[in-house]
Amino acid sequence: MMLGLLLARRGVGVTVLEKHADFFRDFRGDTVHPSTLQVLHELGLLSSFRRRPHQELRELSARIGTEAVTVADFRHLPVAARCLVIMPQWDFLDFLAGEARRYPNFSLLMGSEVTGLLHDGATVAGVRVATASGTHELPARLVVGADGRHSTVRRLSGLQVRDLGAPIDVLWFRLPRHADDPEEPLGRYSQGRIAILVNRGDYFQCGFVIRKNGLEELQSRGLEAFRALVGQVLPLVRMRTGAIGSWDDVKLLTVTVDRLRTWYQPGLLCLGDAAHAMSPIGGVGINLAIQDAVAAANILAEPLCRGPVPVGILARVERRRRFPTRATQRLQVLLQRVISAALERASDPALPLPLRLLRRFPVLRRIPARIVGLGFRPEHVAPSRH
């Protein structure tokens, strides 16, 4: 959606395909980071974005056993909005779609699922789309796969994937939220368990970290035992776990960290999770994908106005985004190992040295704030000539 908006403002004809009839689904990525807020600022959209219901966080904190520590402080970042915003992703998508529709060369087709690729020789020349009215062919100078970690476009293209591994999965479920509950996310590690509560207004979206393929073991102990475990890790909601009525209320997010060996082929480019699936650690996936979109728009807009895009131009997009992707994934893989080891402990450890340093020297909190908030290579919107 962001790439469509950016290309449309540069004069490129864009059609965005969304297989669902609306955006109202339970997305996991609700954090809009300072890097994305800066993109909105450069587009002149930050003020209107902030008029949508949201929460703003200037610090991120965590609780390890009985110890609380502030991990990141965004108030010193060199950007227009020195905070992290929590907004349901369906609202963010709706906002971007509304802004993109202001351009006559932008089109959004809902209920349109890509089922095949069209080819002109060895070059991808469009897509085959299934809609309520039947199957249609949509020619294109460039097909961009931005359809997530289970990307249909990626699968159809045959591009090779390198799996970096993930020793954890996450369970997602809803719990009631009261008006006097804290608004900021609540993350806690206690006795070998890790969980987080995300404010969604009248309910919490709860993420509960488990070992890879560990759901069946939890289910074998029974739902009541799981409710008790959640209450033990998150005392705030201990009396509300009855809202988990059955295992159908608990959704499994299979954590994947992978990336394509090559992001493109003639006439086709993958971005975001379709090119590099990220761990939920740090909530950086959506924001890294938007940085991909900004870089791609900056590089592709002029060539697209002239005609089909040479493979060498597509390679430039991958080269531009290769380092921040790999650096972020290396860090996530390292932190996943730490988390996996923590899940093996039956008692609360002493506060780790890095967290003790963050608590003692507040200036150090700017380092994780920059990594999480801006990433390893923040992108900036190129000026529009239209």
N, C-alpha and C positions, 0 to 999 in steps of 0.2 A: 504493500500500500504506500509506504514511504517512497519507494523507488518510482512508482507510478506518478505520485504527486510531483516529485523532483523533475522527472523527465517531461511531464506535461507542461510545467512552467518554463521549460527550455524549448518548447515548441514541438516536441516529439509526440506523435500519435500513440496513445497507450490504451490497451485493454487489460484490465485486471479481472481474473477469473476466480471466483470463490464457490466452492462446491456446495456449501451450505446455503440455506435460504436466508439466514441472518447471522449476526456475530454473537448472539447471546448464548455462549457456551462457557463451561467452567475451565477457562485458561489457567495455567499455573503461573505465568509471568505477569505479575501486576506491578512490578517496580519499574518506574521510568527514571533513569539515572541522569545525573547532571550532563553527561555527554549528549544524551537525547534532548534534554531541555535546551542545551545550547544550540542544537540544530533548529529546534522550534523558534528560538530567539532570532537566529540568523534568517529564518523565513518570515519573521514578523508575526508569528503565531503564538508566542508564549503567553501573552496576556489573555487571549481568547481560550487557550488551553486551560489556563488556571481558573477560568470561570466555571469549568466543569467540577462536579464534586470530587474531592481528592483529599489526601493527607500529605503533609510535607514533613520530612524528617531531616534534621540537620546533623544528627548523630545516629550511629548504630551501636546498640549495646547487646550484650549476651550475659547469661548467667551460667556459671560452671559450678554445679553443686550449690553451695550457699554464697558463692562469691559472684558479685556483679562487676562487670568491666565494660567501659566504653571502648569499642573497637575502632571506629572510624568517625572522624569529624570533618564534615563537608564544608564547613563555614569559611575555609581559607582557599577554596579552589578558585582558579582564575577564570570564572565563567559568570554568566548573567544570573543564573539561579543556583545558589550554593546550597542545594538540598537534594534529597531523593524524594520522588513523588510516588505515592501508592494510588493507583487508579485502575479499576477493573479493565482488563484488556479489551473487552467488547466496547467500552466507552472510548478508549483511545483509538481503536479501529474506526469507530463511527465518526469520531472527530476528524481523523485523517481523510476518510472517504468524503465527508462534507466539504473539506477544503479542496480536495482534488477535483470534485465535481464543478468547481467554479471555472475550470478550464474546459473549453468546448472540445478539445482534442483528447479528453480523458473519458473513459467508459469503464464502469464497473458492472460486471454481469454476475449476479447472484444465482445460486442453484445451477452452476455450470462446472461440471467436473471433467478434467482432462483424462481421456482414456487412451490416447495414442499420440504419436508424433508424426508429422508430415515431413517428407524428405524430398529434396531436389538433388538427386545423386547422393553424395555423401554429406550434404548439408541439411540440417534441420530447417524446415521452411514454414513451420506452423504447428498447430495442434488439432487433434480431434476432440470434440467437446460433447459430452452427454448432458442434455437439458430435459426439462419436462416435456418439451415439444419434439424431442428426438435427438439424433446425433448430427452434429454440424462440423464443418471444417473451417478453421480460422487461420488464414495465412499470416505470417509475421516475418519481419526482417530479423528479429531476434526473439527467441523464447527464453524467458528467465524462470528457472525453477526456484520458487521461494515458498515451497509447500511443506516445510518442516522436516523433522528427523525421519519420518516415514514417507519421504518424498516420492510421489508417483513419477514426476519428471525425471528424477535421478534414476529410479529403477528402469524406466523406459529407455533412458539414454545409454545404459550399460556402463556408465562411469564407475571406476573401481573405488571401493571404500577401504580405508584403513581403520580398524577398530582399536582404540587405545585402552579399552577395558574400563569397567566400573564395578567396584566391589559392593556397592550399595544400591538400594532402591528406596522409593519414598511412597508412603501411603497418604492419600488425601481424603479428607472428610470434613463435614461441617459440624460446628457446635454452636449453640446459642451464645449471643453476645449481649451483655447488659449495658445500659446507657452510661453507667459509671465505670465501666472497664477501661483500662488504658487504651489509647488510640494507636500507639506505636506497636510494631511487631514485637512479639514476645518469643525470644529464642532461649532454649534451656537444654543443658546437658546434665543428666543426673543418673548415676548408677548404671552407666552403660547404655543409656537411652538419650536420643536427641530428638527434639520436637520444636515446632514453631507455630505460633498463632498469628494469622494475618487478618487485620480488621477489614471486614467487608460490609460495614454498616450495622445491620441487625444480626449478623452472624460472623463467626470466625471461620476462616479457611485454615484447617489444621494440616500441617505436614509432619509426618512421623517417619523418621529414618529407620530402615531395617537393613539387615544383611541382604546381599544379592540372593534372590530366589527364596527369601525367608518368609514369605506370606503363608505358605502352606503349613509351616511349623506353627505360626501364630494361630492360624485357624484351627489347628488340631487341639489347641488348649481351650478353645471356646471363646465366644464373644464376650462373656462376662469378664473373663481373665484379661482380655484386651482392653475393655473399658477401664478396669482397675489399673492397668499399666499406664494408660493415657493419663488418668487422674493422678497417678504417682509422679509422673514426669512434669505435669502441668497442674499444680494444685489449684490455680485460679478456676479451672473448669471441672474440677473433680466431681462436683454435684450435677454436672450437665452431660456427662458421658452417656446417659440413657438415651440421648438423642441419636446415638448410633443404633438404629433399630435392627439392623441385620448387616451381614457382610456385603450386601449389595450397596450399602451406603459408603463403603470404603473402596476407593479407587486406587489402583496400582499404577504409579508412574515408574516404568522401567527405565532406570537411568542409563544413558548411553553417552559415551564420549568417542566420537569418531570424526574423520574428515576424508574428503575425497582426495585421491592422489593427484588428480587434475580436475579443476572446477568447470571445465568448458570443453566443447567440441564445436566444429563449425555450425554457427547458427544457434547455439545454446550455451547458457551460462547458469550455474547454480550459485545461490547466495544464502546467507543465514544458516539455519539448521540443516537445510538441504545440502549445504556444502560442508558444514562442520557442526555436528550435534554437540551441544554443550551440557555439562553437568548443571544442576540447579544451584550449585554452590555459588554464592555471591549474587544470584539473580541476574547474571550478566548476559544471558543468551539473547533476549530481545534487543538489548542495547548494542551488542556486538553486531547483530543482524542489521540494525539501522545504520551503523557505521559502514557496513558493507554497501548498503543502498546509497549512501552519500558518495562514497568513493566511486561506485559504479556509475552513478548519474554524472559525476564530474568528468569521468573518462569517456563515457559512451554517448553523451547527448549530441555532440557535434557529428561524430561518425554516423549515428542513426539518422540524423537529418539529411545526410548525403546518400544513404543507401545501406545495403547489407554491411555488417560489421566484420572486418577482417579478423582472423583468428588471433593475430598479434595484438590487437586491441583488447580482446577478451583476456589474453594472457596478462596484459598490464593490470587488469582488475585483480586477478589472483595474486600477482606479485605485490601489489599495493597492500592487500589484506592478509598476506601469508604470515608475516611476522606477528602481528597482534593476535591472530588466531592461534598460532602455535604456542606463543608465550602464555596466553590465557589458559590453553588446555594443559600445558605443562604444570602450571600452578594448580589447576583444578585436580589433576591426577595426583599431585603431591598431597593436597588437602584431603582428597578421598581416602588415601592410605592412612592419614592421621585419624580421620573419622572412623574408618573401618577398625583400626586398632582400638579406638575408644569404645566401640560397641562390644568389645570383648571383655571390658573391665566390669566387675560386679560392684565396685565401690567408686566413690568420687575421688579423682586424683587431686593432688595439689595444683594450684593454678599454674599452667605452663609458663616458662620464662618469658616468651614473647608477650603474653598477656599481662604479666607482672610489669614488664617494661612499659607497655602502653598505659597502664594505670599510674605508674610512677612519673612518667614523662609524657604529659599530654601532647607535646609537639609531635611525637611519633605517630599519633593517630592520623596525621595528615597523609602518611604513606599509604595505608590501606584505603583511605578515602580517595586518593588519586587513582589507585589501581582499580578499585571497584567503580568509582564514579566516572572516571574519564577513560580508563583502559590504557593500553600500551601505545596506541596511535589514534588519537581523536581526529575525526575528519571535520572539515568545514565546508559549508555550502558554497558552490561557485556562483557568482553573480548571474542573474538571468538577463538575457539579451532581448526578451520578448515582453 
